[in-house]
Amino acid sequence: MAGADREEVVRPEMKVAEVLKRWPHLLEVLVAASPAFQKLKNPLLRRTMPNLVTVAQAARIGGLEPEELVARLNRALGVEARPPVAKAEESLLGAPPPPWLSAPLGFHLDVRPILEGGGEPFQNIMAAAKEVAPGERLVLEVLFEPVPLYRVLAKQGFLAWCEKVGERHYRAHFYRQGAGEGRKGGKGPAAPLTEADWGDYQAEVFIEENLEPPLPMMRVLEALAALKPGEKLLVHHVRRPIHLLARLEEEGHAYALKDLGPGRVELLIRKGG
């Protein structure tokens, strides 16, 4: 079956975490491929980069061509197939500096300490983006090129550019366009939810502690797909679903979180149009 064959190879768009979960022995192949992957031997740091980047992005971090790393991983699986690099993996490194780099600085955030400590900086980045006014820049100091953020912040009217400053040090610039500059197809940020919204929702989902990723996200997205634009979904979760929040931002859905204590998080989502 074609679908089954597709699942037996490493693809460039797969998250590194997914690859290591399915084929743990490929950790040694990654480590041997580039010195940049040496820290993956540390279990704490192995929870950081692999969950955030794809194989194609990891290749660029390690100074390799994506097709080269994909082919090396597949050879270790006994597969000679070379899946094409996904077009969505668009690096901005090497692009000419845009004219808006001279715009005023709205917020500067260094998330490298968070990443080095095994944390997830997504919420910090989203909070910083809200502080940036039209015509200003958000500047991020990161360990690798944050390709997934380009699409997420584009939905909020940001243009992006990235430069490599040093070994495992990238500086990403995001410029929030003004009202007269016109967004390229973006819907803009969704209107925020209020306290009153919590008492009125059309569907409910419960996520159990033992439910393995990506099943929690799939369950939520399936329930959300069944709703009409403007309707709300209440999710009872056991943790902050960082990657789900990135997906909601990207697709223009409004959401709000409540931390109710250890192992108890409620997420209210209003489906966008």
N, C-alpha and C positions, 0 to 999 in steps of 0.2 A: 504493500500500500504506500502511495506517495506520501501521505501524512505521517505514517510511521517512520519512513526513511528520513523525512525532514527532521524528526525529533532525535535521530541518532547522530547528528552532527552538531558541532559548535558553529553558531551563526554570529556574525559581527554585531547584530543588534541585541544579543542576549546579555543580560547582566552578568558580571563576573561572579556574583554571589550564586546565581542559578547554575553556572558552569561548575563551580567548586562543590555545590551541594550534590549535583548529579554525578560528577566524576571527581571525587576528592583527590585522586592520584595526579590530576592535572596541575595541582598546586606546585609540584616539583618542576613541571614543564614551564610554568609561568616564571618561577624563580630563576630558572636557568636561562630564560629568554632575555632578561634584562635586569641590571642591578636595581632598577627602580622598584622591582617587585619583591626585593629581599624582605621588606617589612611585613609581607603577607604571612611570613612564618610566625609572626606574633599573633596569637588568637584574638587579642583585644583590637589590634589595628585591622585584623581581617574582617571585622564587622563594619569598617568604615568605607573605604574605597569600593570594595566589591558590591555593596548595596547601592552605590550612587552612580556607577559608570558601567557602560557596556564594554564588550570585548574590544570593539573598534576604538573607543575612547581610551581604554587602558593601553592599547598599542601605541597611541600617540604619546601618552604619558611616559611610556617606556622607550620612546625614541624609535619605534618600529612602524613599519607600514602595516595597516590593519590586515590586509590580505596575508601578509607574511605570518603574523601571529595566529590568525585563524587557521592557516594551513598547518602550522606547527602543532597546534592543539589537536587538530583532526588526525594528523599522522600518528599522534600518540594513542588515538582511539582506533587506529587501523583503517582510517578513512582518507582517501586521497581527494575527496571533493573540496572545491574551493568556493564556498558560497559568496556571492557578490557582496560588497560592502554596502550597507543600507544607505540610501541617499539622504536620509534624515540626519545622519551623523555629519553635519556640516561644521567643520572647524572654521573659525575666524582668524586663526593665527596666520600671519603673513599678509592679511588684507591691508590695503592702504589705510592710514589713520584717517578717520572721518573728521569733517570740519567741526563737529559739535564737541570735540575733545577739549576745546577752550571754554566750554560752558561752565558756569559756577558749580562747585562741589556741594551737593545736597547732603550726602551721607557717605562716610568711609567706614568700611567694616572688614576686619581681618578675621576670617573664620578658620585659619590654619590651626590655632590651638584647639578649637573644637574638634576638628577632623583628626588631629594627632591624638587626642584623648579618646577617640572612639565614639564621639557624639554625632548628632545629626543637626546641621546648621540651618536647615530649611526655614524653620519658624523665625530664626534671627534675621535671615535674609528678607523674608516677607515683611517683617516688622520694619526693617530698615527702608525697604522700598516705599512703604506708606509715608515715610518722612520726606520723601523727595518730591519737590514741587515741579510742575511743568517748566521745562527750560533748564533743569538742573540734572546733575549726574549722580548716580550711585556707583561707588568704586568698591570692588571686592578683592581682597587678597586671598587667594586659594591655592591648594596644592596641585590642582590640575585644571585644565580648561573646563569650565562648567557648561558644557554643551546643552544638557537638559534645561538649564535655566533660560536659555535664549527664547525658547518657545513659551515658557511659563510667563516670563516678564513681558514678552511681546504682547500678550493678551491685555496687559495693563498699559500699553502704549510706549514701551521702552524699545529703543534701538540698542544694539550691542556691538562691542568690539573687545578684543582680548589681545594681550601681549604677554610674552614669556619674559619674566624678569630675571630668573635664575633657576638653578636646579630645584625642581618641585616647588616653584614659586611662580604663579601666574597672577596677573592683574586684569580683572574684567571690568570694563566700563559699561554702564547702562545709562542711556540718556532718555529721560521722560519727555516725550514730545508735547508741545503746546497745542492749544485748541486749533490754531490756524495751520498747523503743520501736516495734519491729515495722517491717520493711521492706516496701515496697510491691511485692511480687512479685519482688524481686531474689533471685538465687541466692547472692549473696555471693561473695567472691573465691575463685578456685580454689586448691586446695592446691598449694604450690610444687613444682617438679620438683627432683630431686636428681641428683647426679653419676652415680648408678647407673642412672638413666633413660636416659642417653645410649647405653648399650650395648644397648638393647632398644626397637626401633621397628618398626612394621608397614609403613610406606611411606616413599618417598624422592622428593624433587623437586629438580631442578637448574634454577637460574635463570641464563640467559646474560647477559652484559654488554649485548648489543645488543637485549635484549627491552624494548620500550617500555611504559610504564605505560598502562593498568592491567593489562596482560597478566600480569606477575609475580604480582600479588595474585590475579587470577582463577585462575591455574594452581594456586596454593597452596590457595585456598578449594575448588576442585573436588576436589583430592586429599583434603582434609580431610573433605569431605562424603561421600566413599566409605568413610570409616572408621567404626567403631562407637565409642560413648562409652567413654573410657578408653584407646583405642588412640593410638599416637603416630606423628607424621609428622616426618621429618628434612628440613629445607630447606637446600640449599647455595645461598647468596645472594652477591651481589657488594657489597651494602651493607646497612646497617640499614634494614629496611622499616618506617619510622615509621607510615605510615597503615595498614599491615597489623596492626601491633601494637595500634593503637587499636581496630581491628575485633575482634581476638582478645579484648581486655579487655572490650569491649562484650558479646560473645557468651558470655563465661564460660569460655574455653579457657585452660589453663595453658601458659606458654611459658618458654623460657630461651634466652639468646643467648651465643655465643662469638665473639669477634673473633680471627681467625686471622692477621691481617695485611692489607695493602692489597688491597682487592678480594676479600676472603675472609671471609665471615660464615656461621656455622652457626646455624640456628634450630630448636629442638626444640619441637614443639607436642603437647600432650596434649588430645585432643578432650573437651570438657565434655559433661555429660549434658543 
